[in-house]
């Protein structure tokens, strides 16, 4: 579980660096709520991912159902969060949504890679 936390912290650090660097180089505008977007996705992925790791260890037969449920929960929570951010600052809607989608894809990809690699290693060992 500590390894999962470290992986997600690394993804957060890389995304923070890329967002900041892209803004400094004037490749894209930095939305006002960029920190909130990254922290929200980090915490959502961390909480859901840790629960998925725990479920896979204790009840592997129901892991697939809980994984699908976790995707639905994360999407609904993300939609509510992004709706609130757009409602709060409609002028920043495009960069905020773009950052959210890219960060969501990165965090979800890291989560899937971690889950696949740890489950594959467990079956071989």
C-alpha positions in Angstrom: 0.0 0.0 0.0 2.9 2.3 0.6 4.2 1.6 -2.9 0.8 2.7 -4.3 1.0 5.9 -2.3 4.5 6.6 -3.7 3.4 5.9 -7.3 0.5 8.3 -7.0 2.7 10.9 -5.4 5.1 10.5 -8.3 2.3 11.0 -10.8 1.1 14.1 -8.9 4.6 15.5 -8.9 5.1 14.9 -12.6 1.8 16.4 -13.5 2.4 19.4 -11.3 5.8 19.9 -13.0 4.4 19.5 -16.5 1.5 21.9 -15.9 3.8 24.5 -14.4 6.4 24.1 -17.1 3.9 24.3 -19.9 2.6 27.5 -18.5 6.0 29.0 -18.1 6.8 28.1 -21.7 3.4 29.6 -22.8 2.3 26.4 -24.3 -1.1 26.6 -22.5 -2.9 28.8 -20.0 -2.9 27.8 -16.4 -6.4 27.6 -14.9 -6.9 29.4 -11.6 -8.0 26.2 -10.0 -5.2 23.9 -11.3 -4.1 23.0 -7.8 -7.6 22.0 -6.7 -8.0 19.8 -9.8 -4.8 17.9 -9.3 -5.4 17.5 -5.5 -9.0 16.3 -6.1 -7.9 13.7 -8.6 -5.0 12.6 -6.5 -7.1 12.1 -3.4 -9.9 10.4 -5.3 -7.5 8.0 -7.0 -5.6 7.4 -3.8 -8.7 6.6 -1.7 -10.3 4.4 -4.4 -7.1 2.7 -5.4 -6.2 1.8 -1.8 -9.6 0.3 -1.3 -9.2 -1.6 -4.6 -5.9 -3.0 -3.4 -7.4 -4.0 -0.1 -10.5 -5.7 -1.8 -8.2 -7.6 -4.2 -6.2 -9.0 -1.3 -9.2 -10.0 0.8 -12.0 -10.7 -1.7 -10.5 -11.3 -5.2 -13.7 -12.8 -6.5 -15.5 -9.5 -6.3 -12.7 -7.3 -7.5 -14.0 -6.8 -11.0 -17.4 -5.5 -9.7 -15.8 -3.1 -7.3 -13.4 -1.9 -9.9 -16.3 -1.0 -12.3 -18.1 0.6 -9.4 -15.0 2.7 -8.6 -14.8 4.0 -12.1 -18.5 5.1 -12.0 -18.0 6.7 -8.6 -14.9 8.5 -9.7 -16.6 9.8 -12.9 -19.7 11.0 -11.1 -17.6 12.7 -8.4 -15.4 14.2 -11.0 -18.4 15.5 -13.0 -19.8 17.1 -9.9 -16.5 18.7 -9.1 -15.8 20.0 -12.6 -19.4 21.3 -12.8 -18.8 23.3 -9.6 -15.5 24.7 -10.9 -17.1 25.8 -14.2 -20.0 27.3 -12.3 -17.6 29.2 -10.0 -15.4 30.5 -12.9 -17.0 30.1 -16.4 -14.2 32.0 -18.1 -11.7 29.4 -17.2 -13.9 26.4 -18.3 -11.8 25.3 -21.2 -8.4 25.1 -19.6 -9.9 23.7 -16.4 -11.8 20.9 -18.2 -8.7 20.1 -20.4 -6.5 19.8 -17.3 -9.1 17.7 -15.5 -9.4 15.2 -18.5 -5.6 14.9 -19.0 -5.0 14.5 -15.2 -7.8 12.0 -15.0 -6.3 9.9 -17.8 -2.8 10.0 -16.2 -4.0 9.0 -12.7 -6.3 6.3 -14.0 -3.6 4.9 -16.2 -1.2 4.8 -13.3 -3.8 3.1 -11.2 -4.5 0.4 -13.8 -0.7 -0.2 -14.4 -0.1 -0.5 -10.7 -3.0 -2.9 -10.3 -2.1 -5.1 -13.3 1.6 -5.3 -12.3 1.0 -6.2 -8.7 -1.6 -8.8 -9.6 0.6 -10.3 -12.3 3.5 -10.5 -9.9 1.3 -12.2 -7.3 0.2 -14.9 -9.7 3.7 -15.7 -10.8 5.1 -15.9 -7.2 
